[in-house]
Amino acid sequence: MKASLAALTAALAVGTAMPTLAIETKDMVAARQHIFGAEHVDPETGALAEDKVIFSWLSAASFVASVQGKVIMFDTYVTRLETERGRTPLTIMDIVNMKPDAITVSHGHGDHADNAVFIAAHSGAPIYATAEACGTLTNLDFPRMADDPRIQDNPLYAFPEGASVDCVAVTSEGSVPGTEILKLPVLEPNACVVGFRHLHSVAVPPDPDFPPTPVEIIVDERDPALFPNGTPLWPRRAEADFVPTDDKQIDIRTTSGAPGGPESLFFSVILRNGSNFSFVYQNTAGALKEGKGRDWDGTPEDGQRILDILKGLPPTDVQLGTAATGNFENNGLRDLIMYQDALRPKIYIPNHITDGTKARESSSMSVYAGYVNQMDLMGVPQEQRPRLHWLVDPVDYLKPIVYDVDNPAWSDPAKDDILAGYCSPLEGEEAVEIALQ
């Protein structure tokens, strides 16, 4: 299996030459200051603090993180991405100029994978995704954008000479959720990163043991007047006859309906130094009790296998986890809370609260109410609930969330065992399949 994954990774790399990157240092500095805060960015070099982990919410489920100075994106879709900064206060070129070191696409639906190829082609950052999503990104999205005159004939957007997209397959095609667990080189030597396939959210019959929250998801009716629409970079669901009206409008969405949509990845990160700060990222939460996910008609054994993996991960300091689910009507946020019961995070930061099955821009506070009510309905003791760092759009976009990696609050003897075990340092740059203890 290791050999097949390595071969797949090599086969999915488009081209061999690294692009001649055109991102100027001054543009990188400005973009990083805009996204991470000027106080955290060296004004001459663009370097970020090596004693901090900094998260910045871009909207939807998308975050960018500086992990001791290395910049990694978790998802690339941006809610209401426009040609100029607006309600969402960044443009696609702000993200490009930030120059990420790596990109993760946790599953291939457009509200997660849009923009990924464009950012990777400009920055040279490798993408980490499932084999199915890698195939779509490299074999469909990249060639289409590379041949699009609206992109390549525009000096603002044209790919650098020799641009390519390197997509690393975290799991092999058709893999069973929870059966391939890989240690990834993405943040080495600073951190151990583990990735595996879990379950995409899906509606299952109502659970008689845990009633769903009665809270209605409410969108603030004042929002359109307070934040009028600007010119969209490209409509998310454009009609077939959509005609661009601005030369800054380009289509950098992922290919709709292509392979890789529901196959979903979970990422765990633990720092190798300081007090071993740890966090996890997930942008969907499947029905673990039933073992089912979108396009995965599984059994309770599938869900239990994933729960066992979650319980075997390092003690989690921060969970960046979805607060949207396709199961909301039938079971509220039950599935998210089952993930949390296994992870026991100290701090919970929600994502997917500006779009999704129910969530929309300006609906964050009703999602918050639903989350708290679901905790009550499921009888979660107060001492087992994470501290909430809730996000409200648009005021929390690009507002740095900063953690000191040396803070003794993150120390835990159990982390030492994991770092000496399956998180022992990688000897090379290839992903390595592991077994959790």
Secondary structure as GFF3:
##gff-version 3
##sequence-region A 1 437
A	DSSP	alpha_helix	2	11	.	.	.	ID=ss1
A	DSSP	alpha_helix	25	36	.	.	.	ID=ss2
A	DSSP	three_ten_helix	38	40	.	.	.	ID=ss3
A	DSSP	beta_strand	52	59	.	.	.	ID=ss4
A	DSSP	beta_strand	62	67	.	.	.	ID=ss5
A	DSSP	beta_strand	70	74	.	.	.	ID=ss6
A	DSSP	alpha_helix	92	98	.	.	.	ID=ss7
A	DSSP	beta_strand	102	104	.	.	.	ID=ss8
A	DSSP	alpha_helix	110	113	.	.	.	ID=ss9
A	DSSP	alpha_helix	116	123	.	.	.	ID=ss10
A	DSSP	beta_strand	127	129	.	.	.	ID=ss11
A	DSSP	alpha_helix	131	136	.	.	.	ID=ss12
A	DSSP	pi_helix	137	141	.	.	.	ID=ss13
A	DSSP	alpha_helix	142	146	.	.	.	ID=ss14
A	DSSP	alpha_helix	149	152	.	.	.	ID=ss15
A	DSSP	beta_strand	167	169	.	.	.	ID=ss16
A	DSSP	beta_strand	181	184	.	.	.	ID=ss17
A	DSSP	beta_strand	191	198	.	.	.	ID=ss18
A	DSSP	alpha_helix	223	226	.	.	.	ID=ss19
A	DSSP	beta_strand	264	271	.	.	.	ID=ss20
A	DSSP	beta_strand	278	282	.	.	.	ID=ss21
A	DSSP	alpha_helix	300	312	.	.	.	ID=ss22
A	DSSP	beta_strand	318	322	.	.	.	ID=ss23
A	DSSP	alpha_helix	328	331	.	.	.	ID=ss24
A	DSSP	alpha_helix	334	343	.	.	.	ID=ss25
A	DSSP	beta_strand	347	351	.	.	.	ID=ss26
A	DSSP	alpha_helix	364	377	.	.	.	ID=ss27
A	DSSP	three_ten_helix	382	384	.	.	.	ID=ss28
A	DSSP	beta_strand	387	388	.	.	.	ID=ss29
A	DSSP	beta_strand	401	404	.	.	.	ID=ss30
A	DSSP	three_ten_helix	408	410	.	.	.	ID=ss31
A	DSSP	alpha_helix	413	420	.	.	.	ID=ss32
A	DSSP	beta_strand	432	433	.	.	.	ID=ss33
###
